[in-house]
Amino acid sequence: MELNDLPDLMKAIGGNARAAAAQLACASAESKVAALRAAAEAVWSARAKIAAANDEDMALATSRNLNPAMLDRLRLDEQRIAGIVEGLRSVADQPDPVGSVIAEWDMPSGLHIRRVRTPLGVVGVIYESRPNVTADAGALCLKAGNAVILRGGSESFRSSQALHACLRTGLDHAGLPETAIQLVPTRDRAAVSEMLGMTDFIDVIVPRGGKGLVGLVQAEARVPVFAHLEGICHVYADGDADLEKARAVVINAKTRRTGICGAAECLLIDKAFLAAHGAVLIEDLLAAGVEVRADGDLAAIAGTVRAKAGDFGHEFLDSIIAVKAVDGVEGAISHIRRYGSNHTDAILTENDATANRFFQCLDSAILMRNASTQFADGGEFGMGAEIGIATGKMHARGPVGAEQLTSFKYLVEGNGTVRA
């Protein structure tokens, strides 16, 4: 089939995925584990080829003047490839979610009822830059018994192809259909629009990328969507925070990797903390090379830049942070409710009551205490990997791992039982 015949191409991919999903729904847990372990071995064996493919992608991305955060997401070195291998093995070693009993009970009528996990069917994943999503999404969907259609970004095209070949090797090794994990074989952006309307073939779309991509998917998709629009993550330093814990967490939350959705974009400092410790957190950030956009009186601190209104509620994905002084936890809660994106927000405090108030009154998908927002990651949550962080309130919230890629069904057993 010619790639320029895009509707027919996508229809064929969708039909193959639907057929593969029917086979995966009945596949044994052992076969899925074998496929993932073989895929991990294939990735490590092919690491030189994967790195070479990534070099091609990096060269093209650099020529297109992609920003440093995007280039960092795109880059694969041996350490990151080793991380992909570890992720595949970790997903393989997890309990199989398919068929697990969520709840069961007996009724006076004599019926025994179980609610058990079942695959969603076919998952479409649309993503930018990060080639590791190819492996993560393929592995998690397979573990949950789903077929998956992957549409990676044009900038990661070669890297994604190299990783996809390893996933197909794993499927073949385990005797599972190679069409269980398909990569759309074109850079044509029209493929995204085609996927968004494939209601006959795709059960859910998971977008992973910037605000432009996710906004487009949410606006145009006819298929249900698991998504987050932005990662506007806050860290609030309470008056009862431990100073050394606060200093460590703030620096890590902002600077470990600035281009990921779990990076802190706003620091809120209790006025009581400032009275006790001064501007130490701001000074630490400045010393680390972070541009601090400070509000109000904090802008008088040497080295800061006066914040503008648009700096709050903004996802910088760069070595930039907005900083504001607030009146205690209520001031922090009010600010986050106004400017947050329901992704990840953290409180630094030794006061249990204050922490509980923060946890109770905010509805972010992930809330943390005395921990860096950079832990907002499926791997760090023990899921092996993730497709993304879902901030909606239906079905999946937070890191989307294998368990979140299942639905459920009811299994009802009787003994010649009839209804009166």
Secondary structure by P-SEA (a helix, b strand, c coil): ccccaaaaaaaaaaaaaaaaaaaaaaccaaaaaaaaaaaaaaaaaaaaaaaaaaaaaaaaaaaacccaaaaaaacccaaaaaaaaaaaaaaaacccccccccccccccccbbbbbbbbbccbbbbbbccccaaaaaaaaaaaaacbbbbbbccccaaaaaaaaaaaaaaaaaaacccccccccccccccaaaaaaaaccccccbbbbbccaaaaaaaaaccccccccccccbbbbbbcccccaaaaaaaaaaaccccccccccccbbbbbaaaaacccaaaaaaaaaacccccccccccccccccccccccccccccccbbbbbbbccaaaaaaaaaacccccbbbbbcccaaaaaaaaaaccccccccccccccccccccccccccbbbcccccccccccccccbbbbbbbbbcccccc
